[in-house]
Amino acid sequence: MPKTNTNILLIYTGGTIGMKLCPESDSLVPFDFSQITEEVPELTRFGYNIEAYSFDPVIDSSDVSISFWQELARIIEKNYTHYDGFVILHGTDTMSYSASALSFMLENLEKPIVFTGSQLPIGMLRTDGKENLISAIEIASAKDASGHPIVPEVVIYFESQLYRGNRTTKFSAENFRAFRSPNAPVLADIGIHIHYHTALIRYPKTWGNPLKVNYQLDPHVAVLKLFPGITEQTITAITHTPGLRGLIIETFGSGNAPTSKTFLNCIKEAIERDIVVLNITQCVTGKVDMDAYATGKALQRLGVINGLDSTTEAATTKLFFLLGQYNDNEIVRQMLSQNIAGEITK
Ligand code: ASP
């Protein structure tokens, strides 16, 4: 098939998708990604120029770190003008964190960044990896009639679903449908045809703005998951983490927390030390409403910020990003309430 002038960069970071069975050791080993078309010969049928870049070493996504996101953003920035779209092959375990982080780091994004992976290695007969990879490439290359990308966002494609990356969470360690986007609809329905929901996709106000990569991230963030019976020692151990600047409280229901003086004093004392405190819910769907119950109102009065329907993944990486951009925690508090990359419903 003749080559079209569509250029796609496949970035392999690690994870199950890039594995195959090594007959000698009878274990799964990463295969050489520069030979991707040998493993997935179907790719040549696109007629695109698909180039592969592999991290060295590749990593299990449990080892993802801030420096990994910075490296990923650097590769995208370096290759941004040359490629029409990017497909990032990534382990599923922390894919939602990485997609969320990049959605904040890549400002003025006008090209598709499609994360995908698989539950079974691409070298296995029943793999879900081939379909995920092939559809991800199709989405990364899709353009509208005026030549603009149809999905100029950081997204996750997985098992016939296209999600805004910063709305996702890994939901199943077993099923091929590993992800859910509990508080935001899918961006496309994928069956025989791909039906993009363009009214839901975020587009730039004007096209042609240069990509701006925000590399600065501050990891001085902690997540405090509440449970009945939590002790003061546990809470203060977290709120007194050295260097802490941001605290996410995973509360009950619509943003409720214990009304005990002990608990509220811990949070009050943290806020007095200028720690930014964000309230998100442990519920999978729905949002924080701190006006609903006295237990939520008490937090609001202390100056806790409403995280609305944010996932933990989006909340954590948004705080990394905002604390990295601003030294003034008051600005961070104001920005936290804003919808920066489609991560909350306002
Ligand atoms: N442990 C693997 C990872 O996240 C699982 C996967 O790739 O799906 O890297």
Residues whose N, C-alpha, C, O or C-beta is under 5 A from the ligand:
A	BS01	LIG	G15 T16 I17 I59 D60 S61 S62 H90 G91 T92 D93 T94 S118
